[in-house]
Amino acid sequence: MAVNQVKGNVSIDAENIMPVIKRWLYSDKDIFLREVVSNACDAITKYRMLHQGTDEHMEVLVTVDKEKKTITIDDTGIGMTQDEVERYINQVAFSSASEFMKQFAQNENKDEKNDIIGHFGLGFYSVFMVSEKVEIDTLSEKEGAEPVHWVSEDGMGFEISEGTRATHGTTITLHVSEEEKEFLDVWRVREVLERYCGYMAYPVMLFDANAKPYEHDEPIEGETDEDGKPKMRKVTEEPKPEQINDTNPLWLRKPSECKDEEYKEFYHKVFHDYEDPLFWIHLNVDYPFNLKGILYFPKLKEDFGVREGQIKLFSGQVFVADNIKEIIPEFLMLLRGVIDCPDIPLNVSRSFLQNDGYVKKISGHITKKVADKLTGLFNTERSAYEGYWDDIGPFVKYGCMTDSKFYDAVKDVLLFKLTDGKYKTLNEYKTDNEEKASGKLYYTSDAKRQAASISLYTERGIDVAVLDFRELDAGFMNFMEYSGNCGVKFARVDADVSGLTEEGEEGKDLDENQLQDLFRKELGNDKLPVKLAAMANTDLIAMVTEDEQGRRMREAYRMMNMPESYTLVLNRRNATVAALAGRDPEDETTKLLCEQIYDLARMSAKPLEAEQITEFLARSQKIVSMLVK
């Protein structure tokens, strides 16, 4: 059938649509290459489905001609007839144009701007963001089809005429506008293709039409010089297209076919990290949905607070975006990896993803696979799991706080690192410390600074956990106590002395009120709480404690400058405390002793300030002088 010459306008108020397309997608105009190359790959797929078993070479060729100011995208796919050109190109697959204009005209949300193309069937028209004229030359694979040529200078008016293409497929020629001439640089086009098309299913070739032939030396077979070295000759090589993509990426292969070194090599290449990942999860699901990918666990501990992971989302090997939280659970954003969901549209609104049940199932499945990996490691490779814990612990804790299903799946494999370097689960801690810890899990937030207090517990055989990730661990402890049903209360080693006391008669006759009055008078602090307790360590004179919940609240609301509230706990089993109770409160030595005891107790909790340490040193020298007289 001959091609009829046709002129006309693209339907659906194109004069209104095109300016909107250009405006909303201006910040991501390079997306036009993704759209036309992915369309080309789709065309090849359709051809192969119709001609199964064909051994024809299938590829997409992108040619940059800076001199002619053109980019051409040529495929060997199914091609189009004139009817199909008019249906798929001239009649934009776009309903409710007025609603679209109303919805997006005032929308300043960048995330939504990037979702317009594709979702409304406008993928091809993204080329007009960079082009002053676009041509299509296409020939359908149907027997007897005639080649068709389509041209438009603005995406609104068009002209169809007989084409010249001799083989099935489509060539799109973009006449790049002066404002977008950056896309006439081959390196820029390569950058875009590598980003969006680096793993497409068919070879994506890039050719520089302006590249010059180059010479190089090559050995002459069978000929050598006097020294026995091969003789060389000059050879001129014509420029050739280079393949941009890997058509069989690692995540599409069966896990059993992949070697550890291949996983590591892929990780280094994609994420530009010179360190090896700790371990990885290879997702390979065909039912009830199609999901493939690899999630890597990098080292997180040193910069957890500022480091963001990178999960690359693909749709049928076409790159969509990084870190789409609607598909990938938020806590997994700390990881690195690729997720390929062929059933997710290339461009779709965030509101759609948030409310789509299919997407929620994908997110839930990813969470389950991560939890399965962690529990599997714990059950079969506990020593390796413990070796990973310092790095993955923050990620696991964050996941527990943000995803209840994840917490339920991993709560029995949560580890607590102890001050002696060993690791225990919560159940193991409770079992091993049941008699002395009295329903508490003792921890330190700074093992060096709180060393004195830690030793009081470890000397009694009570384990002390290290929870030193500040805001993260503070939130984790609150979660465990109030939402995690963990069966213990968390107490810092300087929060109370309940784990350090034991029954005994020593000092039972001491008057707590009298000692409180004494210390308040000598320290000039009439609000200081003073308590008596029978400490197991009789050498310990006193320590200061700060209520656990009060301290957590103060640390959470630092901006409010809430005052510290310490309690001085005196050991009634210590001889010094007993002697002090009988001293004259008006004696200067009594004052020195009270001040020294209080400062020593405070120093085990936190460093003294500048003036306080000066007074402490001066007082210490005075006491030493008194003792040697």
FITIZA-30925 format. One record per residue (C-alpha): residue number from 1; x, y, z; residue in one letter. Coordinates in steps of 0.1 Angstrom, whole numbers, plus 5000, padded with zeros to 4 digits. Layout:
N
<NUM <X Y Z> 'A'>
...
! end
This chain:
629
<1 <5000 5000 5000> 'M'>
<2 <5014 5034 4990> 'A'>
<3 <5021 5061 5016> 'V'>
<4 <4996 5089 5014> 'N'>
<5 <5010 5124 5019> 'Q'>
<6 <4994 5139 5050> 'V'>
<7 <4997 5172 5069> 'K'>
<8 <4980 5180 5102> 'G'>
<9 <4983 5187 5139> 'N'>
<10 <4989 5163 5167> 'V'>
<11 <4956 5158 5186> 'S'>
<12 <4947 5169 5221> 'I'>
<13 <4957 5206 5223> 'D'>
<14 <4993 5200 5215> 'A'>
<15 <5000 5238 5216> 'E'>
<16 <4991 5237 5253> 'N'>
<17 <5009 5204 5261> 'I'>
<18 <5043 5210 5245> 'M'>
<19 <5052 5241 5266> 'P'>
<20 <5042 5222 5297> 'V'>
<21 <5063 5192 5288> 'I'>
<22 <5093 5215 5283> 'K'>
<23 <5087 5234 5314> 'R'>
<24 <5082 5206 5339> 'W'>
<25 <5109 5184 5326> 'L'>
<26 <5135 5210 5319> 'Y'>
<27 <5157 5201 5349> 'S'>
<28 <5158 5165 5336> 'D'>
<29 <5158 5170 5299> 'K'>
<30 <5184 5143 5293> 'D'>
<31 <5156 5118 5300> 'I'>
<32 <5147 5121 5263> 'F'>
<33 <5174 5096 5254> 'L'>
<34 <5161 5070 5279> 'R'>
<35 <5126 5073 5263> 'E'>
<36 <5136 5069 5227> 'V'>
<37 <5162 5042 5234> 'V'>
<38 <5138 5022 5256> 'S'>
<39 <5111 5025 5229> 'N'>
<40 <5137 5012 5204> 'A'>
<41 <5144 4982 5227> 'C'>
<42 <5107 4976 5230> 'D'>
<43 <5104 4975 5192> 'A'>
<44 <5131 4949 5190> 'I'>
<45 <5114 4928 5216> 'T'>
<46 <5082 4929 5196> 'K'>
<47 <5100 4919 5165> 'Y'>
<48 <5117 4889 5182> 'R'>
<49 <5084 4878 5196> 'M'>
<50 <5069 4877 5161> 'L'>
<51 <5100 4861 5146> 'H'>
<52 <5111 4836 5173> 'Q'>
<53 <5143 4818 5165> 'G'>
<54 <5156 4846 5142> 'T'>
<55 <5193 4850 5142> 'D'>
<56 <5192 4886 5129> 'E'>
<57 <5215 4910 5147> 'H'>
<58 <5194 4932 5169> 'M'>
<59 <5207 4965 5183> 'E'>
<60 <5201 5002 5189> 'V'>
<61 <5226 5026 5173> 'L'>
<62 <5229 5061 5186> 'V'>
<63 <5249 5084 5163> 'T'>
<64 <5260 5119 5173> 'V'>
<65 <5269 5143 5144> 'D'>
<66 <5281 5175 5159> 'K'>
<67 <5287 5191 5124> 'E'>
<68 <5252 5184 5113> 'K'>
<69 <5238 5191 5148> 'K'>
<70 <5219 5158 5149> 'T'>
<71 <5214 5128 5171> 'I'>
<72 <5199 5097 5154> 'T'>
<73 <5185 5067 5172> 'I'>
<74 <5183 5037 5149> 'D'>
<75 <5167 5003 5158> 'D'>
<76 <5162 4970 5140> 'T'>
<77 <5128 4965 5156> 'G'>
<78 <5093 4960 5144> 'I'>
<79 <5089 4993 5126> 'G'>
<80 <5056 5011 5119> 'M'>
<81 <5031 5014 5090> 'T'>
<82 <5015 5047 5081> 'Q'>
<83 <4984 5038 5101> 'D'>
<84 <5006 5030 5132> 'E'>
<85 <5025 5062 5129> 'V'>
<86 <4992 5081 5128> 'E'>
<87 <4979 5061 5158> 'R'>
<88 <5010 5061 5180> 'Y'>
<89 <5027 5093 5171> 'I'>
<90 <4999 5117 5160> 'N'>
<91 <4973 5107 5185> 'Q'>
<92 <4990 5112 5218> 'V'>
<93 <4979 5085 5243> 'A'>
<94 <4967 5112 5267> 'F'>
<95 <4933 5114 5283> 'S'>
<96 <4917 5142 5303> 'S'>
<97 <4941 5169 5290> 'A'>
<98 <4922 5196 5308> 'S'>
<99 <4925 5178 5342> 'E'>
<100 <4962 5173 5335> 'F'>
<101 <4967 5210 5329> 'M'>
<102 <4948 5219 5360> 'K'>
<103 <4966 5194 5381> 'Q'>
<104 <5002 5202 5371> 'F'>
<105 <5001 5239 5360> 'A'>
<106 <5005 5251 5396> 'Q'>
<107 <5025 5221 5408> 'N'>
<108 <5060 5231 5420> 'E'>
<109 <5068 5197 5434> 'N'>
<110 <5100 5186 5416> 'K'>
<111 <5093 5149 5423> 'D'>
<112 <5060 5151 5405> 'E'>
<113 <5074 5171 5376> 'K'>
<114 <5096 5142 5367> 'N'>
<115 <5066 5119 5365> 'D'>
<116 <5047 5134 5336> 'I'>
<117 <5064 5119 5306> 'I'>
<118 <5055 5083 5300> 'G'>
<119 <5027 5082 5326> 'H'>
<120 <5006 5102 5302> 'F'>
<121 <5019 5085 5270> 'G'>
<122 <5042 5114 5261> 'L'>
<123 <5075 5095 5261> 'G'>
<124 <5084 5101 5225> 'F'>
<125 <5075 5138 5227> 'Y'>
<126 <5103 5143 5253> 'S'>
<127 <5126 5147 5223> 'V'>
<128 <5112 5181 5217> 'F'>
<129 <5128 5194 5249> 'M'>
<130 <5162 5194 5230> 'V'>
<131 <5152 5195 5193> 'S'>
<132 <5140 5221 5169> 'E'>
<133 <5130 5195 5144> 'K'>
<134 <5124 5157 5146> 'V'>
<135 <5122 5132 5118> 'E'>
<136 <5111 5095 5119> 'I'>
<137 <5120 5071 5091> 'D'>
<138 <5103 5037 5097> 'T'>
<139 <5095 5005 5078> 'L'>
<140 <5072 4979 5093> 'S'>
<141 <5082 4942 5093> 'E'>
<142 <5048 4934 5078> 'K'>
<143 <5049 4920 5043> 'E'>
<144 <5043 4946 5016> 'G'>
<145 <5047 4976 5040> 'A'>
<146 <5060 5008 5026> 'E'>
<147 <5086 5031 5044> 'P'>
<148 <5071 5061 5061> 'V'>
<149 <5087 5095 5068> 'H'>
<150 <5073 5118 5096> 'W'>
<151 <5086 5152 5104> 'V'>
<152 <5077 5179 5129> 'S'>
<153 <5093 5211 5140> 'E'>
<154 <5075 5217 5172> 'D'>
<155 <5056 5186 5182> 'G'>
<156 <5024 5202 5172> 'M'>
<157 <5023 5203 5134> 'G'>
<158 <5035 5173 5114> 'F'>
<159 <5039 5161 5078> 'E'>
<160 <5039 5124 5066> 'I'>
<161 <5054 5114 5033> 'S'>
<162 <5070 5083 5017> 'E'>
<163 <5102 5072 5034> 'G'>
<164 <5134 5057 5022> 'T'>
<165 <5142 5031 5048> 'R'>
<166 <5150 4997 5032> 'A'>
<167 <5150 4974 5063> 'T'>
<168 <5125 4969 5091> 'H'>
<169 <5129 4992 5121> 'G'>
<170 <5129 5029 5129> 'T'>
<171 <5153 5058 5127> 'T'>
<172 <5146 5089 5147> 'I'>
<173 <5167 5120 5138> 'T'>
<174 <5168 5148 5163> 'L'>
<175 <5179 5182 5150> 'H'>
<176 <5193 5196 5182> 'V'>
<177 <5185 5232 5191> 'S'>
<178 <5213 5257 5198> 'E'>
<179 <5202 5260 5234> 'E'>
<180 <5208 5223 5240> 'E'>
<181 <5240 5218 5220> 'K'>
<182 <5256 5201 5250> 'E'>
<183 <5240 5170 5237> 'F'>
<184 <5261 5172 5206> 'L'>
<185 <5291 5163 5226> 'D'>
<186 <5297 5125 5225> 'V'>
<187 <5309 5124 5261> 'W'>
<188 <5276 5139 5272> 'R'>
<189 <5255 5115 5253> 'V'>
<190 <5277 5086 5266> 'R'>
<191 <5271 5098 5301> 'E'>
<192 <5234 5098 5297> 'V'>
<193 <5233 5064 5280> 'L'>
<194 <5255 5049 5306> 'E'>
<195 <5232 5062 5333> 'R'>
<196 <5198 5053 5319> 'Y'>
<197 <5206 5025 5293> 'C'>
<198 <5237 5009 5308> 'G'>
<199 <5219 4975 5313> 'Y'>
<200 <5192 4974 5286> 'M'>
<201 <5184 4941 5270> 'A'>
<202 <5198 4947 5236> 'Y'>
<203 <5232 4962 5225> 'P'>
<204 <5231 5000 5227> 'V'>
<205 <5258 5013 5204> 'M'>
<206 <5272 5048 5203> 'L'>
<207 <5290 5063 5173> 'F'>
<208 <5307 5096 5167> 'D'>
<209 <5300 5105 5131> 'A'>
<210 <5328 5131 5132> 'N'>
<211 <5355 5108 5146> 'A'>
<212 <5386 5106 5123> 'K'>
<213 <5403 5074 5112> 'P'>
<214 <5434 5067 5134> 'Y'>
<215 <5466 5049 5128> 'E'>
<216 <5484 5024 5150> 'H'>
<217 <5512 4999 5147> 'D'>
<218 <5506 4961 5145> 'E'>
<219 <5531 4933 5141> 'P'>
<220 <5536 4917 5106> 'I'>
<221 <5528 4880 5110> 'E'>
<222 <5560 4858 5105> 'G'>
<223 <5584 4887 5100> 'E'>
<224 <5611 4898 5125> 'T'>
<225 <5640 4922 5125> 'D'>
<226 <5677 4916 5132> 'E'>
<227 <5671 4915 5169> 'D'>
<228 <5643 4889 5165> 'G'>
<229 <5616 4914 5173> 'K'>
<230 <5584 4914 5152> 'P'>
<231 <5584 4938 5123> 'K'>
<232 <5556 4964 5126> 'M'>
<233 <5534 4982 5100> 'R'>
<234 <5510 5011 5101> 'K'>
<235 <5474 5003 5101> 'V'>
<236 <5445 5027 5096> 'T'>
<237 <5414 5020 5116> 'E'>
<238 <5380 5034 5107> 'E'>
<239 <5360 5046 5137> 'P'>
<240 <5335 5020 5150> 'K'>
<241 <5305 5022 5173> 'P'>
<242 <5311 5013 5209> 'E'>
<243 <5287 4992 5230> 'Q'>
<244 <5276 5012 5260> 'I'>
<245 <5256 4986 5279> 'N'>
<246 <5258 4952 5295> 'D'>
<247 <5229 4932 5281> 'T'>
<248 <5231 4905 5307> 'N'>
<249 <5236 4922 5341> 'P'>
<250 <5245 4902 5371> 'L'>
<251 <5211 4906 5388> 'W'>
<252 <5193 4888 5360> 'L'>
<253 <5214 4857 5364> 'R'>
<254 <5207 4828 5387> 'K'>
<255 <5224 4832 5421> 'P'>
<256 <5239 4797 5416> 'S'>
<257 <5257 4810 5384> 'E'>
<258 <5273 4840 5401> 'C'>
<259 <5307 4839 5418> 'K'>
<260 <5317 4861 5448> 'D'>
<261 <5342 4879 5428> 'E'>
<262 <5316 4888 5402> 'E'>
<263 <5293 4903 5429> 'Y'>
<264 <5322 4923 5443> 'K'>
<265 <5333 4935 5408> 'E'>
<266 <5298 4946 5400> 'F'>
<267 <5296 4965 5433> 'Y'>
<268 <5328 4984 5427> 'H'>
<269 <5318 4992 5392> 'K'>
<270 <5283 5005 5400> 'V'>
<271 <5289 5022 5433> 'F'>
<272 <5325 5033 5429> 'H'>
<273 <5335 5020 5464> 'D'>
<274 <5370 5006 5467> 'Y'>
<275 <5360 4986 5498> 'E'>
<276 <5343 4952 5494> 'D'>
<277 <5308 4949 5507> 'P'>
<278 <5302 4929 5538> 'L'>
<279 <5277 4905 5521> 'F'>
<280 <5248 4907 5497> 'W'>
<281 <5213 4894 5490> 'I'>
<282 <5204 4882 5455> 'H'>
<283 <5167 4887 5448> 'L'>
<284 <5152 4864 5422> 'N'>
<285 <5114 4862 5423> 'V'>
<286 <5091 4851 5395> 'D'>
<287 <5059 4847 5414> 'Y'>
<288 <5036 4863 5426> 'P'>
<289 <5054 4892 5409> 'F'>
<290 <5086 4897 5389> 'N'>
<291 <5114 4910 5410> 'L'>
<292 <5151 4907 5406> 'K'>
<293 <5180 4925 5421> 'G'>
<294 <5210 4926 5444> 'I'>
<295 <5212 4943 5478> 'L'>
<296 <5247 4950 5492> 'Y'>
<297 <5255 4956 5529> 'F'>
<298 <5284 4982 5529> 'P'>
<299 <5303 4992 5560> 'K'>
<300 <5281 5018 5578> 'L'>
<301 <5295 5024 5612> 'K'>
<302 <5318 5053 5608> 'E'>
<303 <5295 5078 5591> 'D'>
<304 <5261 5063 5597> 'F'>
<305 <5246 5097 5606> 'G'>
<306 <5255 5114 5573> 'V'>
<307 <5258 5085 5548> 'R'>
<308 <5230 5076 5525> 'E'>
<309 <5229 5045 5505> 'G'>
<310 <5219 5041 5469> 'Q'>
<311 <5193 5017 5456> 'I'>
<312 <5189 5019 5418> 'K'>
<313 <5155 5011 5405> 'L'>
<314 <5152 4996 5371> 'F'>
<315 <5121 4986 5351> 'S'>
<316 <5130 4959 5327> 'G'>
<317 <5167 4968 5327> 'Q'>
<318 <5159 5005 5321> 'V'>
<319 <5171 5028 5348> 'F'>
<320 <5142 5047 5365> 'V'>
<321 <5156 5065 5395> 'A'>
<322 <5177 5062 5427> 'D'>
<323 <5161 5056 5461> 'N'>
<324 <5124 5054 5453> 'I'>
<325 <5110 5052 5489> 'K'>
<326 <5076 5041 5478> 'E'>
<327 <5090 5008 5465> 'I'>
<328 <5121 5003 5486> 'I'>
<329 <5115 5004 5524> 'P'>
<330 <5130 5035 5540> 'E'>
<331 <5155 5017 5562> 'F'>
<332 <5170 4999 5532> 'L'>
<333 <5181 5033 5518> 'M'>
<334 <5212 5028 5539> 'L'>
<335 <5222 4999 5517> 'L'>
<336 <5234 4998 5481> 'R'>
<337 <5220 4978 5453> 'G'>
<338 <5198 4974 5423> 'V'>
<339 <5161 4964 5421> 'I'>
<340 <5145 4955 5388> 'D'>
<341 <5107 4955 5387> 'C'>
<342 <5096 4951 5350> 'P'>
<343 <5059 4958 5359> 'D'>
<344 <5066 4993 5373> 'I'>
<345 <5061 5020 5346> 'P'>
<346 <5092 5040 5336> 'L'>
<347 <5074 5071 5348> 'N'>
<348 <5047 5071 5373> 'V'>
<349 <5035 5095 5400> 'S'>
<350 <5045 5091 5436> 'R'>
<351 <5009 5092 5446> 'S'>
<352 <5002 5062 5425> 'F'>
<353 <5031 5042 5440> 'L'>
<354 <5020 5051 5476> 'Q'>
<355 <4985 5037 5470> 'N'>
<356 <4993 5007 5448> 'D'>
<357 <4989 4973 5465> 'G'>
<358 <5013 4957 5441> 'Y'>
<359 <5040 4981 5451> 'V'>
<360 <5034 4975 5488> 'K'>
<361 <5037 4937 5482> 'K'>
<362 <5071 4943 5465> 'I'>
<363 <5083 4964 5494> 'S'>
<364 <5071 4938 5519> 'G'>
<365 <5089 4910 5500> 'H'>
<366 <5122 4929 5499> 'I'>
<367 <5119 4935 5537> 'T'>
<368 <5112 4898 5542> 'K'>
<369 <5142 4887 5521> 'K'>
<370 <5166 4910 5541> 'V'>
<371 <5153 4896 5574> 'A'>
<372 <5156 4860 5561> 'D'>
<373 <5192 4867 5551> 'K'>
<374 <5201 4881 5586> 'L'>
<375 <5184 4852 5605> 'T'>
<376 <5200 4827 5581> 'G'>
<377 <5235 4841 5588> 'L'>
<378 <5229 4841 5626> 'F'>
<379 <5217 4805 5626> 'N'>
<380 <5243 4791 5603> 'T'>
<381 <5273 4814 5605> 'E'>
<382 <5271 4830 5639> 'R'>
<383 <5308 4840 5641> 'S'>
<384 <5306 4857 5607> 'A'>
<385 <5273 4874 5617> 'Y'>
<386 <5290 4888 5649> 'E'>
<387 <5319 4900 5628> 'G'>
<388 <5294 4920 5607> 'Y'>
<389 <5274 4934 5636> 'W'>
<390 <5294 4965 5643> 'D'>
<391 <5287 4976 5607> 'D'>
<392 <5252 4964 5602> 'I'>
<393 <5239 4969 5638> 'G'>
<394 <5229 5006 5632> 'P'>
<395 <5210 4996 5600> 'F'>
<396 <5192 4967 5617> 'V'>
<397 <5182 4989 5647> 'K'>
<398 <5169 5016 5624> 'Y'>
<399 <5149 4990 5604> 'G'>
<400 <5133 4977 5636> 'C'>
<401 <5122 5012 5646> 'M'>
<402 <5107 5019 5612> 'T'>
<403 <5092 4986 5602> 'D'>
<404 <5073 4964 5627> 'S'>
<405 <5073 4934 5604> 'K'>
<406 <5110 4936 5601> 'F'>
<407 <5114 4938 5638> 'Y'>
<408 <5092 4908 5644> 'D'>
<409 <5114 4888 5619> 'A'>
<410 <5148 4898 5634> 'V'>
<411 <5141 4905 5671> 'K'>
<412 <5157 4871 5681> 'D'>
<413 <5189 4878 5662> 'V'>
<414 <5194 4914 5675> 'L'>
<415 <5229 4914 5691> 'L'>
<416 <5243 4935 5719> 'F'>
<417 <5280 4940 5720> 'K'>
<418 <5294 4938 5755> 'L'>
<419 <5323 4957 5770> 'T'>
<420 <5344 4926 5769> 'D'>
<421 <5339 4923 5731> 'G'>
<422 <5315 4894 5732> 'K'>
<423 <5280 4895 5716> 'Y'>
<424 <5247 4883 5731> 'K'>
<425 <5211 4883 5720> 'T'>
<426 <5186 4899 5743> 'L'>
<427 <5174 4865 5755> 'N'>
<428 <5210 4854 5762> 'E'>
<429 <5216 4886 5782> 'Y'>
<430 <5184 4881 5802> 'K'>
<431 <5193 4845 5809> 'T'>
<432 <5229 4851 5819> 'D'>
<433 <5221 4881 5841> 'N'>
<434 <5187 4871 5855> 'E'>
<435 <5198 4869 5891> 'E'>
<436 <5218 4901 5894> 'K'>
<437 <5204 4925 5867> 'A'>
<438 <5169 4924 5881> 'S'>
<439 <5150 4929 5849> 'G'>
<440 <5174 4955 5835> 'K'>
<441 <5199 4957 5807> 'L'>
<442 <5229 4977 5818> 'Y'>
<443 <5247 4997 5791> 'Y'>
<444 <5274 5023 5786> 'T'>
<445 <5272 5051 5761> 'S'>
<446 <5309 5059 5765> 'D'>
<447 <5330 5030 5776> 'A'>
<448 <5362 5050 5783> 'K'>
<449 <5345 5078 5802> 'R'>
<450 <5323 5055 5822> 'Q'>
<451 <5350 5029 5828> 'A'>
<452 <5348 5032 5866> 'A'>
<453 <5311 5026 5867> 'S'>
<454 <5314 4998 5842> 'I'>
<455 <5339 4980 5864> 'S'>
<456 <5315 4980 5894> 'L'>
<457 <5291 4959 5873> 'Y'>
<458 <5315 4936 5856> 'T'>
<459 <5332 4928 5889> 'E'>
<460 <5299 4915 5900> 'R'>
<461 <5295 4893 5869> 'G'>
<462 <5269 4916 5853> 'I'>
<463 <5273 4921 5815> 'D'>
<464 <5274 4957 5803> 'V'>
<465 <5263 4964 5767> 'A'>
<466 <5278 4991 5745> 'V'>
<467 <5251 5014 5730> 'L'>
<468 <5271 5044 5718> 'D'>
<469 <5253 5056 5687> 'F'>
<470 <5238 5085 5705> 'R'>
<471 <5205 5095 5689> 'E'>
<472 <5200 5062 5672> 'L'>
<473 <5205 5041 5703> 'D'>
<474 <5184 5065 5723> 'A'>
<475 <5155 5060 5700> 'G'>
<476 <5162 5022 5698> 'F'>
<477 <5160 5018 5735> 'M'>
<478 <5127 5038 5737> 'N'>
<479 <5113 5016 5709> 'F'>
<480 <5124 4984 5726> 'M'>
<481 <5109 4994 5759> 'E'>
<482 <5076 5008 5747> 'Y'>
<483 <5069 4990 5714> 'S'>
<484 <5092 4960 5713> 'G'>
<485 <5079 4942 5743> 'N'>
<486 <5115 4932 5751> 'C'>
<487 <5109 4924 5788> 'G'>
<488 <5138 4946 5801> 'V'>
<489 <5144 4982 5810> 'K'>
<490 <5176 4998 5798> 'F'>
<491 <5197 5015 5824> 'A'>
<492 <5230 5032 5819> 'R'>
<493 <5257 5022 5843> 'V'>
<494 <5254 5055 5862> 'D'>
<495 <5215 5056 5862> 'A'>
<496 <5210 5038 5895> 'D'>
<497 <5227 5014 5919> 'V'>
<498 <5201 4986 5921> 'S'>
<499 <5225 4962 5904> 'G'>
<500 <5254 4971 5927> 'L'>
<501 <5238 4965 5961> 'T'>
<502 <5235 4935 5984> 'E'>
<503 <5220 4927 6017> 'E'>
<504 <5241 4935 6048> 'G'>
<505 <5239 4950 6082> 'E'>
<506 <5268 4974 6078> 'E'>
<507 <5258 5010 6082> 'G'>
<508 <5221 5003 6088> 'K'>
<509 <5222 5027 6117> 'D'>
<510 <5234 5057 6096> 'L'>
<511 <5209 5085 6093> 'D'>
<512 <5203 5093 6056> 'E'>
<513 <5186 5127 6064> 'N'>
<514 <5216 5137 6086> 'Q'>
<515 <5241 5129 6058> 'L'>
<516 <5220 5147 6032> 'Q'>
<517 <5219 5178 6054> 'D'>
<518 <5256 5176 6059> 'L'>
<519 <5265 5174 6022> 'F'>
<520 <5240 5201 6013> 'R'>
<521 <5255 5224 6038> 'K'>
<522 <5291 5217 6029> 'E'>
<523 <5285 5219 5992> 'L'>
<524 <5262 5249 5993> 'G'>
<525 <5235 5230 5974> 'N'>
<526 <5202 5227 5993> 'D'>
<527 <5186 5207 5965> 'K'>
<528 <5211 5179 5962> 'L'>
<529 <5194 5145 5967> 'P'>
<530 <5216 5122 5989> 'V'>
<531 <5208 5085 5993> 'K'>
<532 <5224 5056 6013> 'L'>
<533 <5229 5022 5997> 'A'>
<534 <5246 4990 6007> 'A'>
<535 <5271 4986 5978> 'M'>
<536 <5287 4953 5971> 'A'>
<537 <5321 4969 5967> 'N'>
<538 <5330 4982 6002> 'T'>
<539 <5359 5002 5988> 'D'>
<540 <5336 5025 5969> 'L'>
<541 <5328 5056 5989> 'I'>
<542 <5301 5071 5967> 'A'>
<543 <5288 5076 5932> 'M'>
<544 <5264 5100 5915> 'V'>
<545 <5234 5087 5895> 'T'>
<546 <5210 5104 5871> 'E'>
<547 <5176 5090 5865> 'D'>
<548 <5175 5071 5832> 'E'>
<549 <5143 5086 5818> 'Q'>
<550 <5151 5121 5830> 'G'>
<551 <5185 5119 5813> 'R'>
<552 <5171 5106 5781> 'R'>
<553 <5146 5135 5781> 'M'>
<554 <5173 5160 5788> 'R'>
<555 <5194 5147 5759> 'E'>
<556 <5165 5146 5736> 'A'>
<557 <5156 5182 5743> 'Y'>
<558 <5191 5197 5744> 'R'>
<559 <5179 5230 5729> 'M'>
<560 <5158 5236 5761> 'M'>
<561 <5189 5235 5783> 'N'>
<562 <5173 5213 5809> 'M'>
<563 <5195 5211 5840> 'P'>
<564 <5213 5179 5850> 'E'>
<565 <5198 5163 5881> 'S'>
<566 <5223 5141 5899> 'Y'>
<567 <5217 5120 5931> 'T'>
<568 <5247 5114 5954> 'L'>
<569 <5246 5078 5965> 'V'>
<570 <5267 5071 5996> 'L'>
<571 <5279 5035 6003> 'N'>
<572 <5268 5027 6039> 'R'>
<573 <5292 4997 6039> 'R'>
<574 <5322 5020 6034> 'N'>
<575 <5342 5030 6066> 'A'>
<576 <5348 5066 6053> 'T'>
<577 <5310 5072 6050> 'V'>
<578 <5305 5059 6086> 'A'>
<579 <5333 5081 6099> 'A'>
<580 <5320 5111 6081> 'L'>
<581 <5286 5108 6097> 'A'>
<582 <5302 5114 6131> 'G'>
<583 <5322 5144 6122> 'R'>
<584 <5316 5180 6133> 'D'>
<585 <5299 5198 6103> 'P'>
<586 <5317 5230 6114> 'E'>
<587 <5351 5215 6110> 'D'>
<588 <5370 5227 6079> 'E'>
<589 <5382 5192 6072> 'T'>
<590 <5346 5179 6071> 'T'>
<591 <5339 5204 6043> 'K'>
<592 <5370 5194 6024> 'L'>
<593 <5361 5157 6026> 'L'>
<594 <5325 5163 6015> 'C'>
<595 <5336 5183 5985> 'E'>
<596 <5363 5158 5976> 'Q'>
<597 <5339 5128 5978> 'I'>
<598 <5313 5146 5957> 'Y'>
<599 <5339 5155 5930> 'D'>
<600 <5353 5120 5929> 'L'>
<601 <5318 5106 5924> 'A'>
<602 <5311 5131 5897> 'R'>
<603 <5343 5124 5878> 'M'>
<604 <5333 5088 5873> 'S'>
<605 <5302 5101 5854> 'A'>
<606 <5316 5130 5834> 'K'>
<607 <5347 5153 5833> 'P'>
<608 <5347 5182 5857> 'L'>
<609 <5345 5217 5840> 'E'>
<610 <5375 5241 5840> 'A'>
<611 <5368 5259 5873> 'E'>
<612 <5357 5226 5890> 'Q'>
<613 <5389 5208 5880> 'I'>
<614 <5410 5237 5893> 'T'>
<615 <5392 5236 5926> 'E'>
<616 <5395 5198 5928> 'F'>
<617 <5433 5199 5922> 'L'>
<618 <5438 5227 5947> 'A'>
<619 <5418 5208 5973> 'R'>
<620 <5436 5175 5966> 'S'>
<621 <5470 5192 5972> 'Q'>
<622 <5456 5207 6005> 'K'>
<623 <5444 5173 6017> 'I'>
<624 <5477 5157 6008> 'V'>
<625 <5496 5184 6028> 'S'>
<626 <5473 5178 6058> 'M'>
<627 <5480 5140 6057> 'L'>
<628 <5518 5144 6058> 'V'>
<629 <5519 5168 6088> 'K'>
! end
